[in-house]
Amino acid sequence: MALPGPLCATPRIARYSVRLDSLKMISAPAAMARAVACPEHPTFQPVGTCSRCGRFVCARCETWGDCCAACEYRRLRELPSLRVRGYLAQAFLALAAVGLSLGAALDGWLISHLHGGMASSGASGTYDRLSALLAMPTLVAAGLSALFFLRWLHLAVRTAKMLGLEPGTTPAWAVAWWFIPLAHLYDPYLVVRGLCLSLGGARKTSAAVTAWWTAWVLGGAAWLVQLYLFQTLDSEPLLLTSALLAGFTAQLILALGALLGMAVIGQVQALTDECVEDVAEAA
């Protein structure tokens, strides 16, 4: 039987019902006082009901969305492990950083063996063999780091929204922005920055995100310059020094970007853990 009076006028609270036999044992005012008490925070007036278990929730409970703290914590525990996905992304970013650093060292070695802007046949052959050995492992590490990073980002945004936060995007769009031409140059940065800020990240965290994204953009631009210069070597052999310098710079900046990406993942994980702990304590 639905409660009589003003409570029935509130759509969300009207869904709460009391067993008939319980009403026979207590007076009407006592039943109403018991019904409107938040089970987690008795001193707070309820503002609705938990969408999962039907209990009343107060303003403090609604901090975690439309569920009570106990249900919200159970929902969070049902999600895949954000920490595991973060570790996988960090591991492959570290491998990519190692490969890029070795590639930069190789470019630096060949630059030191140039004479008049030209490389000897022996130095050139050694460079080609070592480059071929590094290329595939580095490419695989970079590809897997991108895959696991996007999987981690999707789950991180999903977790933030489940916590009742507003990161400024949905999990699907957090990934989709990376594949939209031109938008991929800036919107992914906004996604990660918005995620950090929604989790309570301070200015230091925002600065780390900015440094990470700046390194990726500058490193990618230098990489494109390197590719263009190497394609023109047949007609302009003297551009070899410039091409190697561009490659050296690009790989160093991208390696730095990979390390900064690892730091950003760690910071977001720490902020998420704090929010989840708050829910656990309330539950």
PyMOL commands that set and color helices and strands:
alter all, ss='L'
color gray80, all
select helices_A, chain A and resi 5-9+13-15+20-23+28-35+61-64+69-78+82-112+121-162+171-179+183-185+187-198+203-231+237-282
alter helices_A, ss='H'
color red, helices_A
select strands_A, chain A and resi 46-49+56-58+114-115+118-119
alter strands_A, ss='S'
color yellow, strands_A
deselect
rebuild
show_as cartoon
